[in-house]
Each structure stands twice: as structure tokens, then as C-alpha cells.
């Protein structure tokens, strides 16, 4: 049913997206968001998220970093200070994917949380991943994921397990769908194919939700993007948000005005 509704609604949204833009509220005016991609990914993975944030008035800094070339401690030192400086604001918000969340936690452990506003972590391995435990000794794994990847397990060499609890304003979104049955067989309980729901949780977080999304594509999912916006704007996730509502919100049409209907009629469907 969700797919059918999306196929009906999405072309109309795209066709009317330009007309919808003037009605958007500049909820992010004066605020800057740093987007931190995950292991073996690039800043391009956050292109959709960046576009939505900019539409809402946020300044966006989307640094790329060589995630497979160094240990997490070095990657954090190389990436975070310059990104925060580029924002030019006293407080900086963050949206991270996977290992990007561990970079943020490492940086905060090093320098404190004085510059951190609100943060949303998407599928963070806050307690490591059993996939690394099972495959970390393989040459191919190390070739693909580098020194940082080797630090993402759940054993004695796990960097996430050595980090202190979170002290900044944080919401976490975990996925519950997998593209890799074998990886899922290595993970306890519900998972997104690389990280378990349990591992995504972290002491000190202020809100937590799960969504039926995969680890690989969570940052592009309309519901995940809409929930990220909700947390950045209000400090909590919106549990009343449905799938079609999320698609509309992502394309800058939260009240369905770009479809020629009112928010009330949309709610009655």
C-alpha cells in the first residue's frame, strides 16, 4: 500500500515542488549542519539530505574524508575541526551515518561538546558490529575497510566501547531492514544488515526510534530525512509522521498544498 500511494503522489510532488518552495519556513535560518558519512562511503551519500536541509534554510557543510585510510582518532582530528570552522557559528548541528557518528563521539571525547548543538545519528554502531568480529581477520575486509573498520567490532579492540556516554543533545534512528541475510545472521536481534538495533543505542541519547530502512540507504529514505528534520527543529522525533507525510515533508510540501489539497483533508484519508 505504501508503494502504491508513493507512486500516485510522488509525480505530483515533483511537478509542483517549485511552487511549494515559497511557503517553506526557514526553520534552519542561522544554523549550520555538518553531515558526516560512514565507512567506505563519500559525502555524495548525503546529497539528498543536504538538499532538504538547504531548502529549510540551514547552512550545510558536507566534508568528505578518507574513511578507509586511517584510524578513527586521526580521521576525527582531520575532519571535524575544519568542518566546524567552515560553519562559522557558535553551535553546530550534526547528522551522521554509521561510523560518522563514532567520529563525532571521538571528537567530543577529545575536545568537549561546547560546539555541538543538536545531533542525529543514523544507524550508528555505538557498541560496534558483530559483522566486524566475524570478518575482520579477512584480508579482503581490511583492504576494503582499512584501519578504522578494524576498530568497529565488539571485542577488546572496539573503539566505540571505549568512548564515554553522550553528553550532547542527540537523537538516534536505527534501521530494521537488511539487504544481506548473512550479515544479519551474525547480528543479535533486529538489525539493518550491518548494525543491530541494540548497538545503535547509546547512554545519554535523548530520543530513539526505529524505521523499516536498511543501513546502506537510510540517509536517503524520506521518512528518515523527515524524522531527522523533526529532531533538529524540535529536539524530538515525530511519532505521528506517516510515510506519505514524510515524502511530502521531504519535498517541501508538509501540508499537501502542492497537491491542491489541505492538510485537514490529507489527515482524513
N, C-alpha and C positions, 0 to 999 in steps of 0.2 A: 504494500500500500504506500509506503514511504517513497519508493522509487517511482511509482505511478504519479503521485502528487508532484514530485520534483520535476518529472518530465513535462507535466502540464504547466507548472508555474515558472520554471527557470527561463524559457524563452521570453516570456512576458517581462520578467525582471530585467533580463539583459537588454531587451528592446527599449525599456523605459528607464534604464539606470541613469542616463544623463539627466533626464527631467527630475529624478528624485534627489539629485545631489544638493540643490539649494536648500532643501528642507532639513538637511542634517544638522545636528547640534555639534558645535565644536567642543565636545566633551574633553578632548585632549589638548586644548589650547594651552600653550605654555609648558607642556610636559614633553619629556623625551623618553623613548623606549629603546633599549638595546636588545636586539634579537641574537641569541646565541644558538647556533646549530649544533647538531650532535656529531658523534664519532663517524668518520668516513663520509660525511656529508659536506655540503658547501652552503654558503649564505643564500644561494638561489632557492634552497628548500623553503625559505621563509618569504618568498616573493609575494604570495597571496596575502599572508598576514601583514606584510608591510603595506600593501596597497590599502587594506581595510583600515589600518591604524592611521595612515595619512589622510584618508577620507574623513576620519573622525577628528582631525586636527592635530594629531601627535607628530612631533618630530621623531624620525626613526633613524637609528644607527644600526646597520646590519653588517658587522665585521665578519670577514672570512678569517679563518685561522687554520693552520696545517695540523689538523686533529690527530693524524697518524704519525707525526714526526717527532714528538717529544712527550715527556711525562706531563700529567695534568698540572702539577705545580708550575712548571715552566710555561705551559700554554696559558694558564691564568695570568701569569705575570706579563706575558707578551701581548695579551688581548684586552683584558679588562681596563687597565688604566687609560689606554689611548681611546677606547670606546667611550668611556665615561667623560673624558676630556672633550671629545667631539660633541657631546650633548650640550655642554656649556650651561647646565642647570645645576642647582644645589642638590636636588634629589633626582635620581634616575630610576625609572621603572625598567623591569626586565621581563622578557618572555624567553624561555629556554626550551630546547628539545633534548631529551635524553641526556647525554654526557654534558651538554651545555649547562645543565643545572648543577652538575658537580663542579664545573669550572667556577660558577658563581659562588657556590658554598666555599670552595677553596680560597677564592679571592677574599671573601668576607672573613674567613678564618685568619687570613694574613693581615688585613688592614682594618677590619671592623665594618660595621653596617651603616656608618654615618651617611653614606651617599645613596643608600638603597631606599627607594620609595616603596612601591608595590611590585611584587613579582609573581609570575605564573610559570610553573614548571609543567611541561607536557611530557608524560612518560619518563620521569626521572628514575634512574636506578639508585635510589638513595640508600639501599642496602646491598648494592651490587647485583649481579646477574649470574644465576647458575649456568647459563649458557657459556660464560667465560670459564667457569670452573671445569666444564666438560671438554671444551675445545681449545682452551688457552695454551696447551702444550704443543699443539699442531703448528708446524712451520707456516702453513698457509694462513692460519688465523693471525699469527704475528705479522706476517707480511702485509695482510690487509688492514690490520687494526693498530699496529705499532705499539710503542711503549704505554701509551695511555690506555689502550684496550686491555692490556695485561693487568692494569690496576683496577679493573671494573668487576672483579669476581667477588665472592662472598667469603673467601678464606683469609689467611693471615696477611696476605699482601693486598687486601682490599683497601683502597683509599677511601671510598665512601664511608666505610665502617669506622674510620679513624677521625672523621670530621665531627665537630661539635654540633649540638642541636641548632636549629634555625632560630635566629633572634629578630628577623625582619618580617614584614607583612607578606605572607606567602599563601597562595592557593595552588593546589596540585590537581592535575587532571590525569587520570590513568585510563588506559585502553583495555578493552576486554575481548577484542577480536584478533585472530592470528592469521598470518599468511604462511606460517611454517609449522606444520604439525609436529615435526621432530623437535624443533626448539621448544615448543610448548610442552612436550613430554618431559623436558628437563626442568621445567619451572613448576613450583608449588602453587596449587590453586588457580584462580583466574589469572589470565595474562594477556599481553598484546603481541606475543610472538617472540619477544626479547626480554621483557621485564615483567615480573609478576605485579599484581595489584598491591600485594603486601609490601613489596620492595619500594614501591613509589611513595609510600607514606614516610613522613619524617617528623620527628619530635619538634614541636614549635610551630608547625603549619597552622593556619587559621581556618582553612576550608579545604575540602577534598570531595571530588566527585569522580565517578567512573562513566565512561561513554563507550558505546559499541564501535570502537575505531581501532585501527592497527597501529603498531609502533611506527612503521615506515611513513604513514601518511597522516598521522594525527594533526600535524601542523597545517594541513590543507583542508581539513574537514570543516564544513560550515558550522556545525554545532560546536566543535572545539574552539573555533575562532570566535563565535558569538559568546561563548562562556568566558573566554579569555578577556574579551572586551568588557563583559559584565563585571569581572573581578577587578580589572584595572580601574573601572569607573566607580564601583561601589564597595569594593573590598569584600565581596561575597559572590558566589555563583548563583545563577538564576535557575532554580529547580522547576520553575513553571514553564521554561522555554522548551517548545516542541521543535521537531525537525524542520517543518516548513517555516516556522517563526525564525529559526536560526538562519535559514537560507535567505529569507527576506532581510533580516538584520545585517547579514554579511554583505549584501549588495546595496546597503544604504536605504532600505525601504522597510523600516521596522513596523510601520502602521499600515502596510499594504497600500499606501496611497498611490504608488507607481502602477498598481494593478487596477486602479479606478474603483477600489472598494475601501470602506472604512475599517478601522481597527476593530470596531464592535462586531461587524458582520463576519470578519475573519475569525473572531473568537467563538462565534456561534456554530461554526462548521463542525 
